[in-house]
Amino acid sequence: MTNSTDSQAALAEQIVDLQSRLLFQEDALQEMSAQMALQAQELQVARQHIQLLNQKLTDLFFNSNSAARLRPTSGRRTIESASGAAQLCLPKKNICMAGWPI
């Protein structure tokens, strides 16, 4: 009978061990799920900020190109290179800025 009692005790101990492991894993999964939800929210906010900054940059670039086209060009000349980049030259001040896209 002791052999049967010992195996039942060992079996009960294994069941308790498995239950505690299962609880630990369930807790870990819940924590990971909560962390992933938080990271998803942070990622969404970052995407929105990037889209906003991209829109602002596009607007700024568009507005600066529009303003440059509206300004009088006396004393300035723009030369387009083969690559499509422009050089803005101010002859009176002997200044040229290269690499501005048109």
Secondary structure as UniProt FT lines:
FT   HELIX           2..70
FT   TURN            74..75
FT   STRAND          77..80
FT   TURN            82..83
FT   STRAND          85..90
FT   TURN            91..94
FT   STRAND          95..101
//
